[in-house]
Structures are given as structure tokens and as C-alpha cells.
Amino acid sequence: MSQCRSASCMGTERPPRRWRVPVPVLVVGTTVGAVAAVALVYAASGPSPSRRGKELFTGAVSLRARMTGHETDLPPEVVRCINCHRLPSDTPAPSSSKLPEPSSSLRGSESAPIEALAPDLSSQRLTQAVPRRGGPASRYDAQSFCSVLRFGVDPAHVMIPQTMPRYTLTEQECQELWAYVTAS
């Protein structure tokens, strides 16, 4: 005679089967899952603000800007910050921090090279209270930095030269640029 082992012929329900996972397998599986979750969160958050700021500063990511009084955006390769500004961490290529030498008839008898178009940027230079462009002492913070990029007015309410383009930046782009230049 065969014995019935199913719950229907025994009249009682069979208890659910319990899985027993060895502890090392459980620990490794949990660790791998946690690492994968952290990696996904990091990847979803995108590049660090400082890294993205460098991409904006160097022109690896295009910026939009125009000259004061003009209605047309300039080409992206013209409005890269690095075209005119340097950071302390930059190691300039030969003559990259100087403009090309003008002909001797333009500079007279002087042989000194022409300096960079705009001031070097650094956390120290931006955040210390110093007189700028003949105005009162001022210091930048993230908000005033974004304001000077967008509107051309520094923290002491002094207009910067119109030769610097006025940028159309999102708040995030401004914060990323600020993070990059102040990390130097």
C-alpha cells in the first residue's frame, strides 16, 4: 500500500518549507546588493559639481552668452571661461597665459608681453575682501558670483568691463562653476 504524503489525503496542512541559506552566502549577497545600490545612486546623481564646473569652465560643456547690448549668442568656443581666466591649478602651456605679441609698431619700444585678458580666479582671490577695478573692497560668494556672470555687476555694485560676455546660466550651472573655481 502506498502512503499518501500530500496534505489533501492526510487531512492536515503541511507546514511551509523553510529555506536555510548558509550565513556566508547571505552576507556576500547582502554586501553585493548594498554596493550595487550605492553605485546606482552615485551614477544617478551625475558628476560632482566641481567636475561639472570644470567641464563648463574649460568648454567641454558649452555655455550660452552674449555681449552686452547684443541680441545674438556668441559661439560656444568664444565664451569658454578658460579663454580669458586662469586658475591657480592650471599649468599653462607655453605662452597660453599671454596674448600673442603684437607687432613692434603697436607696442612701441617696450618688449614686455601683454598680460591675460582677465584676472586669475581662485578661492582666495574671490572670497577675500579686496578692491576691484578701482571700486570699494568686495568679496564674492556663490550668489554674487552668479550675478556677475549674468548681469556684469560685482558684489560692490561695480560694473565689470563690457568685454566680458553675460552668461545665460541655470542656478545649477552657476553653483557648479562656483564649486570648481573655489576648489582651486
C-alpha positions in Angstrom: 0.0 0.0 0.0 1.3 3.4 -0.9 1.3 6.1 1.7 -0.2 9.4 0.8 2.1 12.3 1.7 0.0 15.1 0.3 -1.8 17.5 2.6 -5.2 16.6 1.0 -5.1 12.9 1.9 -3.6 13.5 5.4 -6.3 15.9 6.4 -3.8 18.5 7.7 -1.9 21.2 6.0 1.7 20.8 5.6 3.9 23.5 7.1 5.7 25.7 4.6 9.2 24.6 3.6 11.8 26.8 5.2 14.9 27.7 3.2 18.1 27.7 5.0 20.8 29.9 3.4 24.3 29.5 4.7 25.5 32.6 6.5 28.5 33.3 4.2 26.2 33.3 1.2 23.7 35.6 2.9 26.5 38.1 3.9 28.1 38.1 0.4 24.7 38.5 -1.3 23.7 41.4 1.0 27.0 43.2 0.6 26.9 42.9 -3.2 23.4 44.2 -3.2 24.3 47.2 -1.0 27.3 48.0 -3.2 25.2 47.9 -6.3 22.6 50.1 -4.7 25.2 52.7 -3.7 26.7 52.6 -7.2 23.3 53.2 -8.8 22.6 56.2 -6.5 26.0 57.6 -7.3 25.6 57.1 -11.0 22.1 58.7 -11.0 23.4 61.8 -9.1 25.8 62.5 -12.1 29.2 64.1 -11.9 30.3 66.0 -8.9 29.6 69.8 -9.0 33.3 70.5 -9.1 33.9 68.1 -12.1 30.9 69.5 -13.9 32.2 73.0 -13.1 35.5 72.2 -14.8 33.6 71.0 -17.9 31.8 74.3 -18.0 34.9 76.4 -17.3 37.0 74.6 -20.0 34.3 74.5 -22.6 33.9 70.7 -22.6 30.2 71.6 -21.9 29.0 74.6 -23.9 27.9 77.8 -22.3 25.5 80.4 -23.7 26.5 84.1 -23.6 26.3 87.3 -25.5 27.9 90.7 -25.4 26.1 93.5 -23.6 23.6 95.2 -25.9 23.6 92.4 -28.5 20.7 90.0 -29.2 22.7 87.1 -30.6 24.6 84.5 -28.6 28.3 84.2 -29.3 29.7 80.9 -30.5 30.3 78.5 -27.6 34.1 78.2 -28.3 34.4 82.0 -27.8 32.7 82.2 -24.4 34.7 79.5 -22.6 35.9 80.9 -19.2 39.4 79.5 -19.8 39.8 81.7 -22.9 40.4 84.6 -20.6 40.7 83.4 -17.0 43.2 81.0 -15.3 43.0 79.1 -12.1 46.0 78.5 -9.8 45.8 74.8 -10.6 46.2 75.4 -14.3 49.5 74.6 -15.7 49.6 76.8 -18.8 51.2 75.6 -21.9 53.9 77.9 -23.3 52.5 81.4 -23.8 48.9 80.2 -23.0 48.5 82.8 -20.3 49.7 85.6 -22.6 48.1 87.1 -25.7 50.1 86.8 -28.9 52.8 89.5 -29.1 51.6 92.5 -31.2 54.0 93.9 -33.8 56.6 96.3 -32.5 54.8 99.2 -34.2 51.8 98.6 -32.0 53.7 98.3 -28.7 56.4 100.9 -29.4 59.8 100.1 -27.9 58.5 98.1 -25.0 59.2 94.3 -25.1 57.0 93.3 -22.2 54.3 90.7 -23.0 50.7 91.7 -22.8 49.1 90.1 -19.7 46.0 87.8 -19.8 42.7 89.5 -20.6 41.1 88.8 -17.2 42.1 88.2 -13.6 43.1 84.7 -12.5 40.4 83.1 -10.4 40.9 81.3 -7.1 39.0 80.8 -3.9 41.4 83.2 -2.1 41.1 85.9 -4.7 37.3 85.7 -5.0 36.4 85.3 -1.3 38.8 87.9 0.2 37.7 91.5 0.5 39.9 93.3 -2.0 39.3 96.5 -4.1 38.5 95.6 -7.7 38.5 97.7 -10.8 39.0 100.9 -8.8 35.9 100.3 -6.6 35.5 99.5 -3.0 36.7 96.3 -1.4 34.4 93.4 -2.2 34.3 89.6 -1.8 32.3 87.1 -3.8 30.0 84.3 -2.6 28.1 81.9 -4.8 25.2 84.3 -5.3 27.3 87.4 -6.2 29.5 85.2 -8.5 26.4 84.1 -10.4 25.2 87.7 -10.5 28.5 89.0 -12.1 28.3 86.2 -14.7 24.7 87.0 -15.6 24.5 90.8 -15.2 28.1 92.1 -15.1 27.7 93.7 -11.6 30.2 92.7 -8.9 29.4 92.5 -5.1 30.3 96.1 -4.6 27.9 97.1 -7.4 30.7 98.0 -9.8 30.1 97.1 -13.4 32.7 94.8 -14.9 34.0 95.6 -18.4 31.6 95.0 -21.2 34.2 92.9 -22.9 33.2 90.0 -20.7 30.1 88.2 -22.1 26.9 88.0 -20.0 26.0 84.3 -19.5 22.7 82.6 -19.6 23.2 80.0 -16.8 21.0 77.9 -14.7 21.3 78.1 -11.0 22.9 74.6 -11.0 25.5 75.6 -13.6 26.4 78.7 -11.6 26.8 76.6 -8.4 28.9 74.1 -10.4 31.2 76.8 -11.7 31.5 78.3 -8.2 32.4 74.9 -6.8 35.1 74.5 -9.4 36.7 77.9 -9.1 36.7 77.9 -5.3 38.1 74.4 -5.1 41.4 75.8 -6.6 
